[in-house]
Amino acid sequence: MSLLGIHLTLMMGPGIAVPVPPDLAESLKSVSVTNNDTGRSGFSLTFNVGRSAPLDMIDYNLLLNPLLRPFTRVVVMVTFGVLPQVLCDGVITNIQLSPSNEPGASTLTVTGEDVSVMMDMHELPQPWPALSADAVVGLILLKYSQYGLTPVVMPAIFPNPPPPTESVPVQNVTDLNYINSLAARQGYVFYVEPGFAPNTNFAYWGPPHVPPPYRAGPPQKAITFNSGPETNAASVSFTYNALSPTLIVGTIQDSRTNVSVPVITSPLGKRVPLASMPAILANFPNVRVSMLPATPQQARRATSGGGGQAEEFPEARTAAGLDVAEAMMRAQATTDVSTDNVVSVSGELNALEYGDILRARGLVGMRGVGYSYGGNYYVKSVSHEISKGEYKQRFTLTREGTGSLTPLVVP
């Protein structure tokens, strides 16, 4: 599918994705791809279907196509000029047929998720004796090399595993859930994103909001609004949530010394600052304060009570049975998560005017909206909506407060 300088390439296959045959490409009506900074990314392909030929009287022809079966691998690429970029690499998990009485209005829609969904299929008990968290993650990722995973595993902050004579950690959940729980215990994140070439992926396990080595560099091309011919955003909307920032206080009984030690989190956190007026400082002392979580339920309330998103693995933030260093790390991670989404921006880009792909998990500048909401933001999610003659990118950006830290946003 081509649209005014932008070329879409659809690749599918049972194991390795290859370009689809012409008849399948011609029936493609639209493509939707959503990339999130947390959790799995997804895609949706909509095809026009009909029953006009004699063989179609038996069934819809596309339903018989082996490429449109569950767990077929799908790669979507977009080329701006001469540079192809992979939007998604995943597998089909859902098929929806929508027949219509109107000629040419019947559609077949296949949806799926990135290849990390294959890590969430089986729950099998697996002991991991005397291995640090990063070593366990590396060994688990080796099992999925057929999906072109290149592990990018950062060293664990608390690498010392318990001696086998004391305890042996046992995995009783899926590989994906176990990797995510190990990440949360370190204040880390885990995600899989497409590589530079089709059928390749990076699997990142490490600190959040830190560009991995293969994504290091300056902010992406700026989003410009209300700036005459330089405008590339069709719409933007800003939301300020003053109830989101949360400080954690309390005491922890050190598991090594049995001494009770006070714990309080830093309002500055470990994130790279993006705003000159962080809400957690600008609104002090009117800042939410929560006790150090001792149970998963308390950890969930600490991160969602201010209107933020509840954690997927709140048990990793609890303080029971920890030494002081681990308790401080988990408490600070809870505060950092609460400040991430103070200011959120939603909007829409015309890809032809923007001239590039906006990537989740990176930084991007915002121009033309004034000092308070201008400057750099973290890209939380991007949805690509592609059809013949149209390519829109809907985005969500976040940061910890108002005010730009940069005197000038580079276009």
C-alpha positions as CSV (number, residue, x, y, z in Angstrom):
1,M,0.0,0.0,0.0
2,S,1.5,3.4,-1.0
3,L,0.3,6.8,0.0
4,L,2.1,10.0,-1.3
5,G,5.7,9.1,-0.4
6,I,4.9,6.5,2.3
7,H,4.9,2.8,1.5
8,L,3.4,0.1,3.7
9,T,4.8,-3.4,3.7
10,L,2.8,-6.3,5.2
11,M,4.7,-9.5,5.9
12,M,3.2,-12.8,7.3
13,G,4.3,-16.4,7.8
14,P,4.0,-19.4,10.1
15,G,7.4,-18.8,11.6
16,I,9.3,-16.2,9.6
17,A,7.2,-13.4,8.1
18,V,7.7,-12.8,4.3
19,P,5.9,-10.3,2.0
20,V,2.3,-11.3,1.5
21,P,1.0,-12.3,-2.0
22,P,-0.5,-9.5,-4.2
23,D,-4.1,-10.7,-3.8
24,L,-3.9,-10.5,0.0
25,A,-2.2,-7.1,-0.2
26,E,-4.9,-5.7,-2.5
27,S,-7.7,-6.8,-0.2
28,L,-6.0,-5.0,2.8
29,K,-8.3,-2.1,3.8
30,S,-6.6,-0.6,6.9
31,V,-3.9,-1.2,9.5
32,S,-3.9,-0.2,13.1
33,V,-0.8,-0.6,15.3
34,T,-0.5,0.5,19.0
35,N,2.8,0.8,20.8
36,N,2.8,1.2,24.5
37,D,5.6,1.9,26.9
38,T,4.3,-0.8,29.3
39,G,2.6,-4.1,28.5
40,R,2.3,-5.6,25.1
41,S,1.8,-3.7,21.9
42,G,-0.9,-4.8,19.4
43,F,-2.0,-4.6,15.8
44,S,-5.2,-4.9,13.8
45,L,-5.5,-5.7,10.0
46,T,-8.8,-5.2,8.2
47,F,-9.4,-6.9,4.9
48,N,-12.2,-6.6,2.4
49,V,-13.9,-10.0,1.8
50,G,-16.5,-11.2,-0.7
51,R,-18.1,-14.3,-2.3
52,S,-18.3,-13.5,-6.0
53,A,-16.3,-16.4,-7.6
54,P,-17.7,-19.9,-7.9
55,L,-15.3,-21.3,-5.3
56,D,-16.5,-18.5,-2.9
57,M,-19.9,-20.2,-2.6
58,I,-18.3,-22.7,-0.3
59,D,-16.7,-20.1,2.0
60,Y,-15.1,-16.8,2.0
61,N,-11.8,-17.1,0.1
62,L,-9.8,-15.2,2.7
63,L,-11.0,-17.5,5.5
64,L,-9.2,-20.4,3.7
65,N,-5.9,-18.5,3.4
66,P,-3.4,-20.2,5.7
67,L,-1.7,-16.8,6.4
68,L,-4.8,-15.6,8.3
69,R,-4.8,-18.4,10.9
70,P,-4.1,-17.9,14.6
71,F,-0.5,-17.5,15.7
72,T,0.7,-16.6,12.2
73,R,3.6,-14.1,12.5
74,V,2.8,-10.6,11.3
75,V,5.3,-7.8,10.5
76,V,4.2,-4.3,9.5
77,M,6.8,-1.9,8.0
78,V,6.4,1.7,6.9
79,T,8.9,3.3,4.5
80,F,9.4,7.1,4.5
81,G,11.5,7.8,1.4
82,V,14.1,5.0,1.4
83,L,14.2,4.1,5.1
84,P,12.0,1.2,6.1
85,Q,10.9,1.1,9.8
86,V,9.2,-1.8,11.6
87,L,6.0,-0.8,13.4
88,C,5.2,-4.2,14.9
89,D,6.2,-7.8,15.0
90,G,3.6,-10.1,16.5
91,V,1.3,-13.0,16.1
92,I,-2.4,-13.3,15.3
93,T,-4.6,-14.0,18.3
94,N,-8.1,-13.1,17.3
95,I,-10.1,-13.3,14.0
96,Q,-13.4,-11.4,13.4
97,L,-15.7,-11.8,10.4
98,S,-18.2,-9.1,9.7
99,P,-20.5,-10.1,6.8
100,S,-22.7,-7.4,5.3
101,N,-25.8,-7.4,3.0
102,E,-24.2,-4.4,1.1
103,P,-21.9,-5.4,-1.8
104,G,-18.2,-4.9,-0.9
105,A,-18.9,-4.0,2.8
106,S,-18.0,-7.4,4.3
107,T,-14.7,-7.3,6.3
108,L,-12.4,-9.7,8.0
109,T,-10.3,-8.3,10.9
110,V,-7.4,-10.1,12.4
111,T,-5.8,-8.7,15.6
112,G,-2.8,-9.7,17.6
113,E,-0.1,-8.8,20.0
114,D,3.7,-8.5,19.9
115,V,5.8,-11.7,20.1
116,S,6.0,-11.4,23.9
117,V,2.5,-12.9,24.0
118,M,4.2,-16.3,23.3
119,M,6.0,-15.9,26.6
120,D,2.6,-15.8,28.4
121,M,1.3,-19.2,27.2
122,H,2.4,-21.8,29.7
123,E,2.5,-21.9,33.5
124,L,5.1,-24.5,34.5
125,P,7.0,-24.8,37.8
126,Q,10.7,-23.9,37.4
127,P,13.3,-23.6,40.2
128,W,16.0,-21.0,39.9
129,P,18.6,-21.8,42.6
130,A,21.5,-19.4,43.3
131,L,20.9,-17.1,40.3
132,S,20.6,-13.4,40.2
133,A,17.4,-11.8,38.7
134,D,19.3,-10.7,35.5
135,A,20.8,-14.1,35.0
136,V,17.3,-15.7,35.3
137,V,15.9,-13.2,32.8
138,G,18.7,-14.0,30.3
139,L,18.1,-17.7,30.6
140,I,14.4,-17.4,30.1
141,L,14.8,-15.2,27.0
142,L,17.0,-17.9,25.4
143,K,13.9,-20.0,25.0
144,Y,12.4,-17.6,22.5
145,S,15.3,-17.1,20.1
146,Q,13.1,-18.2,17.2
147,Y,11.4,-14.8,17.4
148,G,14.7,-13.0,16.8
149,L,14.9,-11.7,20.3
150,T,18.1,-9.8,21.2
151,P,18.3,-9.6,25.0
152,V,19.2,-6.2,26.4
153,V,19.5,-7.1,30.1
154,M,20.8,-4.6,32.6
155,P,22.6,-5.8,35.8
156,A,20.3,-6.2,38.8
157,I,20.5,-3.6,41.5
158,F,20.2,-6.4,44.2
159,P,22.0,-9.3,42.5
160,N,22.6,-11.4,45.6
161,P,20.4,-14.5,45.4
162,P,19.6,-16.4,48.6
163,P,21.9,-19.4,49.2
164,P,20.3,-22.7,48.1
165,T,20.6,-23.9,51.7
166,E,18.2,-21.1,52.8
167,S,15.6,-21.0,50.0
168,V,15.2,-21.7,46.3
169,P,13.1,-19.3,44.2
170,V,10.5,-21.2,42.2
171,Q,8.7,-19.8,39.2
172,N,5.0,-20.8,39.2
173,V,3.7,-18.4,36.6
174,T,4.3,-17.8,32.9
175,D,7.7,-16.6,31.7
176,L,6.4,-13.2,30.9
177,N,4.7,-12.7,34.3
178,Y,7.9,-13.9,36.1
179,I,10.2,-11.6,34.2
180,N,7.8,-8.7,34.9
181,S,7.7,-9.5,38.6
182,L,11.5,-9.7,38.8
183,A,11.7,-6.3,37.0
184,A,9.2,-4.7,39.4
185,R,11.2,-5.9,42.4
186,Q,14.3,-4.0,41.1
187,G,12.2,-0.9,40.0
188,Y,12.8,-2.0,36.4
189,V,10.6,-2.6,33.4
190,F,10.5,-5.3,30.7
191,Y,9.3,-5.0,27.1
192,V,9.8,-6.3,23.6
193,E,10.0,-4.0,20.7
194,P,10.8,-4.4,17.0
195,G,14.3,-4.3,15.8
196,F,15.8,-2.5,12.8
197,A,15.1,-5.4,10.4
198,P,12.0,-7.6,9.9
199,N,11.7,-10.7,12.2
200,T,14.1,-9.2,14.8
201,N,13.2,-7.8,18.2
202,F,14.9,-6.3,21.2
203,A,13.9,-7.6,24.7
204,Y,14.8,-4.9,27.2
205,W,15.0,-5.5,31.0
206,G,16.3,-2.6,33.0
207,P,15.6,0.9,34.4
208,P,12.5,2.7,33.0
209,H,12.8,5.9,31.0
210,V,16.4,5.2,30.2
211,P,17.0,4.8,26.4
212,P,18.6,1.4,25.8
213,P,21.9,1.6,23.9
214,Y,20.2,1.0,20.5
215,R,17.8,3.9,21.1
216,A,20.2,6.4,22.6
217,G,20.2,9.8,21.0
218,P,18.4,13.2,21.0
219,P,14.6,13.7,21.2
220,Q,12.6,12.7,18.2
221,K,11.3,15.2,15.6
222,A,9.3,17.9,17.5
223,I,5.5,18.0,17.6
224,T,4.5,21.5,16.5
225,F,1.1,23.1,17.0
226,N,-0.4,26.5,16.1
227,S,2.7,27.6,14.3
228,G,1.5,28.3,10.8
229,P,3.1,26.3,8.0
230,E,5.4,24.5,10.5
231,T,2.4,22.9,12.3
232,N,2.3,19.1,12.0
233,A,-0.2,18.3,14.8
234,A,-3.9,18.3,14.0
235,S,-4.8,18.5,17.7
236,V,-3.3,18.5,21.2
237,S,-4.9,18.4,24.7
238,F,-3.2,18.8,28.1
239,T,-4.3,17.4,31.4
240,Y,-2.7,18.2,34.8
241,N,-3.4,15.7,37.6
242,A,-2.3,17.3,40.9
243,L,-3.4,14.2,43.0
244,S,-1.1,11.8,41.3
245,P,2.3,12.5,43.1
246,T,2.7,10.3,46.2
247,L,5.4,10.3,48.8
248,I,6.0,7.1,50.7
249,V,6.8,7.1,54.4
250,G,7.0,4.5,57.2
251,T,9.4,2.2,58.9
252,I,10.9,-1.1,57.9
253,Q,12.3,-3.9,60.1
254,D,15.5,-4.8,58.5
255,S,15.4,-8.5,57.7
256,R,19.2,-8.8,58.3
257,T,19.5,-6.9,61.6
258,N,15.9,-6.8,62.9
259,V,16.3,-3.1,63.6
260,S,13.4,-0.8,62.7
261,V,14.6,2.0,60.3
262,P,12.6,5.0,59.0
263,V,11.9,5.1,55.3
264,I,10.9,8.2,53.3
265,T,11.1,8.7,49.5
266,S,12.7,11.5,47.6
267,P,10.4,13.9,45.7
268,L,13.0,14.2,43.0
269,G,13.1,10.5,42.2
270,K,15.4,8.7,39.8
271,R,13.8,9.9,36.6
272,V,15.6,12.3,34.2
273,P,13.8,15.6,34.9
274,L,11.7,17.0,32.0
275,A,9.8,19.8,33.8
276,S,11.1,22.9,35.6
277,M,8.1,22.8,38.0
278,P,7.5,19.2,39.2
279,A,4.1,18.9,40.8
280,I,5.4,17.0,43.8
281,L,7.6,20.1,44.7
282,A,5.4,22.9,43.3
283,N,2.3,21.8,45.3
284,F,4.2,20.9,48.5
285,P,2.9,20.4,51.2
286,N,-0.3,19.5,49.4
287,V,1.1,16.2,48.3
288,R,-0.4,12.8,48.9
289,V,1.4,10.8,51.5
290,S,1.0,7.0,51.8
291,M,2.4,4.5,54.3
292,L,5.2,2.1,53.2
293,P,3.2,-0.7,51.5
294,A,3.3,-3.9,53.5
295,T,0.8,-5.8,51.3
296,P,0.0,-5.9,47.6
297,Q,-3.3,-4.2,48.3
298,Q,-1.6,-1.2,49.9
299,A,0.9,-1.0,47.0
300,R,-2.0,-0.9,44.5
301,R,-3.7,1.9,46.4
302,A,-0.5,3.9,46.6
303,T,-0.1,4.0,42.8
304,S,-3.7,4.2,41.8
305,G,-5.3,6.4,44.5
306,G,-4.4,9.6,42.8
307,G,-5.9,8.7,39.5
308,G,-2.9,7.0,38.2
309,Q,-2.8,3.5,36.7
310,A,-2.7,0.6,39.2
311,E,0.4,-1.6,39.1
312,E,0.3,-5.0,37.4
313,F,2.5,-6.6,40.1
314,P,1.9,-4.7,43.3
315,E,3.4,-7.5,45.4
316,A,6.8,-6.5,44.1
317,R,6.5,-3.1,45.9
318,T,5.7,-4.6,49.4
319,A,8.2,-4.2,52.2
320,A,7.7,-7.3,54.2
321,G,10.9,-9.4,54.7
322,L,13.3,-6.9,53.0
323,D,16.4,-5.2,54.1
324,V,16.6,-1.4,54.3
325,A,18.2,-1.0,50.8
326,E,15.6,-3.1,49.1
327,A,12.7,-1.4,51.0
328,M,14.0,2.0,50.0
329,M,14.3,1.0,46.4
330,R,10.8,-0.3,46.2
331,A,9.3,2.6,48.0
332,Q,11.1,5.1,45.7
333,A,9.9,3.1,42.7
334,T,6.3,3.6,43.9
335,T,6.9,7.4,44.2
336,D,8.5,7.6,40.8
337,V,5.6,5.8,39.1
338,S,3.1,8.2,40.8
339,T,4.9,11.2,39.3
340,D,5.2,9.9,35.8
341,N,1.7,11.0,34.6
342,V,1.1,14.3,36.3
343,V,0.9,16.1,32.9
344,S,-0.4,14.0,30.1
345,V,-0.8,15.1,26.5
346,S,-3.0,13.5,23.9
347,G,-3.1,14.5,20.3
348,E,-3.0,13.5,16.6
349,L,-0.3,13.8,13.9
350,N,-0.7,13.7,10.2
351,A,2.2,11.4,9.2
352,L,2.7,13.2,5.9
353,E,3.2,16.5,7.6
354,Y,5.2,15.1,10.5
355,G,7.4,13.2,8.1
356,D,8.5,10.4,10.4
357,I,7.3,7.8,12.9
358,L,6.8,8.8,16.5
359,R,8.2,6.1,18.8
360,A,7.0,5.1,22.2
361,R,9.5,5.0,25.1
362,G,11.5,7.9,23.7
363,L,11.5,11.7,24.2
364,V,9.9,14.3,21.9
365,G,9.7,18.1,22.0
366,M,6.5,20.0,22.0
367,R,6.4,23.5,20.3
368,G,3.9,26.2,19.8
369,V,1.9,25.7,23.1
370,G,3.7,28.2,25.4
371,Y,6.2,27.9,28.3
372,S,4.0,25.9,30.7
373,Y,3.3,23.0,28.5
374,G,6.1,23.3,26.0
375,G,9.4,21.4,26.1
376,N,10.3,17.8,26.2
377,Y,8.0,14.9,27.0
378,Y,8.2,11.1,27.4
379,V,6.2,9.2,24.7
380,K,4.0,6.8,26.6
381,S,2.0,5.4,23.6
382,V,1.5,5.8,19.9
383,S,-1.3,4.4,17.8
384,H,-0.8,4.3,14.0
385,E,-4.0,4.3,11.9
386,I,-3.2,3.6,8.2
387,S,-5.6,3.3,5.3
388,K,-5.3,4.2,1.6
389,G,-4.6,7.9,1.3
390,E,-4.4,8.5,5.1
391,Y,-1.9,7.9,7.9
392,K,-2.6,9.3,11.4
393,Q,-0.5,8.9,14.5
394,R,-2.4,9.3,17.8
395,F,-0.1,9.9,20.8
396,T,0.0,10.1,24.6
397,L,2.9,12.0,26.2
398,T,3.7,12.4,29.9
399,R,6.0,14.2,32.3
400,E,6.1,15.2,36.0
401,G,5.0,18.8,35.9
402,T,4.8,22.1,34.0
403,G,7.5,24.4,32.6
404,S,10.0,23.7,29.9
405,L,13.6,22.9,30.8
406,T,14.9,23.8,27.4
407,P,15.0,27.5,26.2
408,L,14.4,26.2,22.6
409,V,12.8,23.1,21.3
410,V,14.6,21.9,18.2
411,P,12.2,21.2,15.3
